[in-house]
Amino acid sequence: MKQACVKALGINVSRIGFGCASLGSRVGPRKGLAALGRAYDAGVTWYDVAPSYGDGMAESIWGEFASGKRDRVFVCTKVGMRPAPPLIVMRMLKPLSQSVIATVPVLRKHASKVRQAPSKVPLSAELITTSVEESLQRLRTDYIDVLALHRPAVEEAVREDIILALERLVRDGKARAVSIAGDLEAGMRGLDESLPYRLVQVANTPFEPNVDSLRERATPSRTFVTHGTFSCLDQLVAHLNAQQQIASALHDYGYRGNLTEIATAFLADYAFATNPAGITLFSMFQREHLDFNLRRLGNHPTRKQLDPIVAALVEGMRRADPVPSSPLSRN
Ligand SMILES: NC(=O)c1ccc[n+]([C@@H]2O[C@H](COP(=O)([O-])OP(=O)(O)OC[C@H]3O[C@@H](n4cnc5c(N)ncnc54)[C@H](OP(=O)(O)O)[C@@H]3O)[C@@H](O)[C@H]2O)c1
């Protein structure tokens, strides 16, 4: 497994992180534990949870997974979002809906629309302290590797009482480092050297190249954690469908399969190539997704190789122009 050095922690972790947003909601505990174990056996050592994930269940399930191997796994949890209150009827139907969704994956998108979204909680020093104590209990540990503010307002990320609360947690050994997990604006603000954030988590795709924007301002001690790799998959497939010349150019560049397979491989390559020193989070509860993402990590094109095609693709989506036709060597 390729490693990323998290300078704030002084450790190497797997470049692929397991995103646990669906752990306990779409994916029940039994299948979730099996998927976490599979990833661990494949060398995944970085896990991303939050009190709001999995309808409030993700941290507890991760705690069960990590017991007995806490010193060999690393976890980022967060503060600032609370899970949606479960509707009684949804709670009763949950085991049924989890197995139906697992059998009929096309229902997944509809299920996420029906499910209520977690909500933002205004940050305060007291909330941070209480939330961390509760997280530690659920995670069955006495320290969190990284504590992230979960989608903070920019004003919250720089507020003195919040900074002091975070620094206290680090001093007390309850969090080893702190981070911002939010949009680009909050992430940018978090790069300020006077602030304690040493990791920044943002979405990153060819159409939302946030890591490039962050890198322009960051010092090398910062670690970027990205998510949302496949969030534009449908959009990209539709575009490739409408503009066959771009699809055939991707074929020339070495991508094979149907349009969905080509787009999936390209998006994974983009995520790895643009964040070569950081961590890319994936939800990987299905075995084939873990296997695929590991394969792409093992052999993805370099940034230099991908850049011309990304530029042409983005430009092509804007102006319906073709991408360059020269083949790219995939060594
Ligand atoms: N800080 C934030 O505000 C924030 C926001 C969003 C996400 N996150 C973190 O990032 C993690 C990942 O989130 P995400 O938005 O990137 O993804 P996601 O929405 O959690 O999942 C993307 C979907 O892609 C599937 N998938 C994974 N690998 C694939 C592959 N190779 N081919 C086809 N499909 C594949 C997954 O399926 P399976 O899971 O069924 O295998 C999942 O259904 C979250 O779990 C969370 O930890 C953080």
The ligand as an SDF file (V2000), in Angstrom:
LIG
                    3D

 48 52  0  0  0  0  0  0  0  0999 V2000
  -15.8820   16.6720    5.2470 N   0  0  0  0  0  0  0  0  0  0  0  0
  -16.9970   16.5760    4.6030 C   0  0  0  0  0  0  0  0  0  0  0  0
  -17.8170   17.4860    4.6300 O   0  0  0  0  0  0  0  0  0  0  0  0
  -17.2290   15.3320    3.7910 C   0  0  0  0  0  0  0  0  0  0  0  0
  -18.1830   15.3630    2.7970 C   0  0  0  0  0  0  0  0  0  0  0  0
  -18.3690   14.2120    2.0520 C   0  0  0  0  0  0  0  0  0  0  0  0
  -17.5980   13.0730    2.3400 C   0  0  0  0  0  0  0  0  0  0  0  0
  -16.6980   13.0570    3.3330 N   0  0  0  0  0  0  0  0  0  0  0  0
  -15.9010   11.8450    3.6600 C   0  0  0  0  0  0  0  0  0  0  0  0
  -15.4430   11.2530    2.4480 O   0  0  0  0  0  0  0  0  0  0  0  0
  -15.9380    9.8990    2.3650 C   0  0  0  0  0  0  0  0  0  0  0  0
  -16.1810    9.5430    0.9410 C   0  0  0  0  0  0  0  0  0  0  0  0
  -17.2340   10.3530    0.5030 O   0  0  0  0  0  0  0  0  0  0  0  0
  -17.4710   10.6020   -1.0300 P   0  0  0  0  0  0  0  0  0  0  0  0
  -18.4280   11.7120   -1.1520 O   0  0  0  0  0  0  0  0  0  0  0  0
  -16.1610   10.7000   -1.7090 O   0  0  0  0  0  0  0  0  0  0  0  0
  -18.0460    9.2480   -1.4840 O   0  0  0  0  0  0  0  0  0  0  0  0
  -19.3710    8.6110   -1.0300 P   0  0  0  0  0  0  0  0  0  0  0  0
  -20.4740    9.5330   -1.3950 O   0  0  0  0  0  0  0  0  0  0  0  0
  -19.2070    8.2230    0.4000 O   0  0  0  0  0  0  0  0  0  0  0  0
  -19.4200    7.3050   -1.9120 O   0  0  0  0  0  0  0  0  0  0  0  0
  -19.2810    7.3220   -3.2650 C   0  0  0  0  0  0  0  0  0  0  0  0
  -19.9270    6.0980   -3.8550 C   0  0  0  0  0  0  0  0  0  0  0  0
  -18.9920    5.5930   -4.7490 O   0  0  0  0  0  0  0  0  0  0  0  0
  -18.9190    4.2000   -4.6010 C   0  0  0  0  0  0  0  0  0  0  0  0
  -17.5770    3.7890   -5.0360 N   0  0  0  0  0  0  0  0  0  0  0  0
  -16.4280    3.7060   -4.3450 C   0  0  0  0  0  0  0  0  0  0  0  0
  -15.4250    3.2830   -5.1420 N   0  0  0  0  0  0  0  0  0  0  0  0
  -15.9730    3.1020   -6.3650 C   0  0  0  0  0  0  0  0  0  0  0  0
  -15.4690    2.6660   -7.6140 C   0  0  0  0  0  0  0  0  0  0  0  0
  -14.1810    2.3600   -7.7580 N   0  0  0  0  0  0  0  0  0  0  0  0
  -16.3090    2.5760   -8.6630 N   0  0  0  0  0  0  0  0  0  0  0  0
  -17.6050    2.9080   -8.5440 C   0  0  0  0  0  0  0  0  0  0  0  0
  -18.1570    3.3360   -7.3930 N   0  0  0  0  0  0  0  0  0  0  0  0
  -17.3380    3.4340   -6.3040 C   0  0  0  0  0  0  0  0  0  0  0  0
  -19.2370    3.8910   -3.1790 C   0  0  0  0  0  0  0  0  0  0  0  0
  -19.8110    2.5930   -3.0700 O   0  0  0  0  0  0  0  0  0  0  0  0
  -19.6670    1.5930   -1.7820 P   0  0  0  0  0  0  0  0  0  0  0  0
  -19.4160    2.4000   -0.5670 O   0  0  0  0  0  0  0  0  0  0  0  0
  -20.9800    0.8940   -1.7260 O   0  0  0  0  0  0  0  0  0  0  0  0
  -18.5530    0.6340   -2.0860 O   0  0  0  0  0  0  0  0  0  0  0  0
  -20.2560    4.9840   -2.8590 C   0  0  0  0  0  0  0  0  0  0  0  0
  -21.5400    4.5350   -3.1240 O   0  0  0  0  0  0  0  0  0  0  0  0
  -17.1980    9.9020    3.2330 C   0  0  0  0  0  0  0  0  0  0  0  0
  -17.5500    8.5980    3.6250 O   0  0  0  0  0  0  0  0  0  0  0  0
  -16.7380   10.7810    4.3550 C   0  0  0  0  0  0  0  0  0  0  0  0
  -15.9020   10.0240    5.2040 O   0  0  0  0  0  0  0  0  0  0  0  0
  -16.4830   14.1870    4.0450 C   0  0  0  0  0  0  0  0  0  0  0  0
  1  2  1  0
  2  3  2  0
  2  4  1  0
  4  5  1  0
  4 48  2  0
  5  6  2  0
  6  7  1  0
  7  8  2  0
  8  9  1  0
  8 48  1  0
  9 10  1  0
  9 46  1  0
 10 11  1  0
 11 12  1  0
 11 44  1  0
 12 13  1  0
 13 14  1  0
 14 15  2  0
 14 16  1  0
 14 17  1  0
 17 18  1  0
 18 19  2  0
 18 20  1  0
 18 21  1  0
 21 22  1  0
 22 23  1  0
 23 24  1  0
 23 42  1  0
 24 25  1  0
 25 26  1  0
 25 36  1  0
 26 27  1  0
 26 35  1  0
 27 28  2  0
 28 29  1  0
 29 30  1  0
 29 35  2  0
 30 31  1  0
 30 32  2  0
 32 33  1  0
 33 34  2  0
 34 35  1  0
 36 37  1  0
 36 42  1  0
 37 38  1  0
 38 39  2  0
 38 40  1  0
 38 41  1  0
 42 43  1  0
 44 45  1  0
 44 46  1  0
 46 47  1  0
M  CHG  2   8   1  16  -1
M  END
$$$$
